[in-house]
Amino acid sequence: MMLIDTVKLEKMALAKRVGQFLVAEQVKEERVTVENVARVLAQDVSAQVREVLAYELRKCTVLAPDLAEKIARDVETVSGAFLSETHVFSEKEWLRLIPGLKEPSLVTLARRTDLSDAIQVQLATVGQEPTVTSLVRNDSLELAEKACDKIVDRFSDNRRMMDHLGGRADLPLRVVERIISSVSDHCREMLVEHYAVDSGVASKVTEDSKIEVLWAQIKTAGPSQIHAFATDLRNDRRLNYLLVIEIAGRGCYQFMESALALEAGLPVGRIREILTLDDPAAFVRLMQMANVSKTMAPRFLQLAKRYYGNKSVPLTPEPAVA
């Protein structure tokens, strides 16, 4: 038969009343007396008693600093609700408090919507990967540039973290340029499209993506071999339009034909006809069928004008579309 801990239940009820009392405005003398009771409850052996007290005190606008800090430094099950909502700490107090908090509490703090730039930097400095990931994925606040720099300084070799950072829509361009060689190919394309990264940076990215190795293989290959290279890259999910534009820009227009054919599901011969730009509407449809973004499409248009505008592209045997 289960025994009911009446003492604990009474303490929990008391903690609720004490918390509700302190949330309301009270005369100083009464408040001091009740805060002393709260201090005793904040040290109770039962986490459930402390949890009830912390939950009620989360709405306080004024709270004795030692009591607030005691709750904030408690285990996460007790401090979580308090840390996620309390406004009793100044920025200076948060900066002093944060280095002493455990990781689960830092994660809770990193999810708040009102973090100042200085607090963001502090979290990015002392938090481990779970805390920093929570901060980076917190779309409810604008991530401070100094916090971004600290995250890149600490986690530039962490591909997952860099992809989380690259997924944000509010990054300074300088930060984008710092991380663009550290993210996945998919994230890199999104960064280039969203932030309109200039060609100099895009060139650096393609170099970082081992383009020289691919170019060494492809520059002397025939059309069928080039198509096979493009097919293998697509099957491995490593074919991206930054790579296509760079290779085509070096003179291998057949790689562009094959890539567009594979992505649009059209024969290479038809791609070549469209790239002559005799039918501008067909070119627009091709860009749509191949899922070429509005940012990337002008680059393909430039290449089409360069190689096909004067009809000087030689007719070569058409490889089969895989």
C-alpha positions, 0 to 999 in steps of 0.5 A: 500500500502506497504511503502518502508523504503528507509532510512533502505535500504540505511543503509543496502547498506552502511553496505555492502560496509563498511564490504567489505571495512574492509575485504580488506587490507587498510591503517591505516588512512582510516581503522580507519575512516571506522571502526568509520562508522561501529561502528555507524551501529553496534548500528543501531536500525534496526537488518537487518542493523546490520545483513548485517554488521556482515555478511560482517565482518565475513571474516575480519582477523583484526577488532577493538576489541570493534567493534568485541565484539559489534557484537559478543554480539548482538542478535543471528540473527545478531551475528550468521554468525559472530560467526560461522566464525570469526577469529579475537579473540584470545583464551584468548579473546574467554575465556573472551567473552564466559561467557557473550554470550547468549545460541543461540550464544553459540550453534553457537560457539559450532558447529565450527570446530576449537575449542581449548581444553580450549574453549571446556572446557569453553563451557562445563562449562557455556553452558546449555544443547543445547550448550553442546549437540551441542558440543558433537555432533560436530564430526568435532573436537576431544573432549578434555578429560577435556571437557568430564569430565566437561560434565559428571560432569554436566550431568551424570544424563541426559541419552540423553546427556550421549548417545550423548557422548557415540556415539562418536568414540574418547573418552578416555577409562577413560571417557567411564568407567565413563559414561558406567553405565549412558547410555542406554542399546543400547549405552552401548553395542556399547561402550563395542564393540567399546572400548573393555571394559574389563570384570571388567567394563562389570561386573560393568555395569551388576550390575548397570543394576539390574542383581542381581534382574534378577539372583534372579528370574532366578537361580532356574527357569526351562527351560520354565520359563527361556525362558519366562524371555528371551522373556519378556526382548526381547519384552521390548527391554531390552535383550542385550548380556552383560546381556546374557553373565553375566547370562550364566557365572553364570551357567544358560546356558539355558538363553543363549540358549533362547536368541540366539534362539530368536535373530536367529529365530531358535529352542532352540534344534538347538541352543544347537546342534550348541553350542556343536561346532561339526560344527564350521561353524554352530557356525559362522553362528549362531553368524551372524544370531543372530547379535552377534558382532565380539567383543562379539562372542569370549565370546559366544565361551568360554561359548560354550566350557565351557558348551557344549565342554564335552557334559555334558549339560543335555537334557531338554524339549525344550521350544517353540520359541516365 
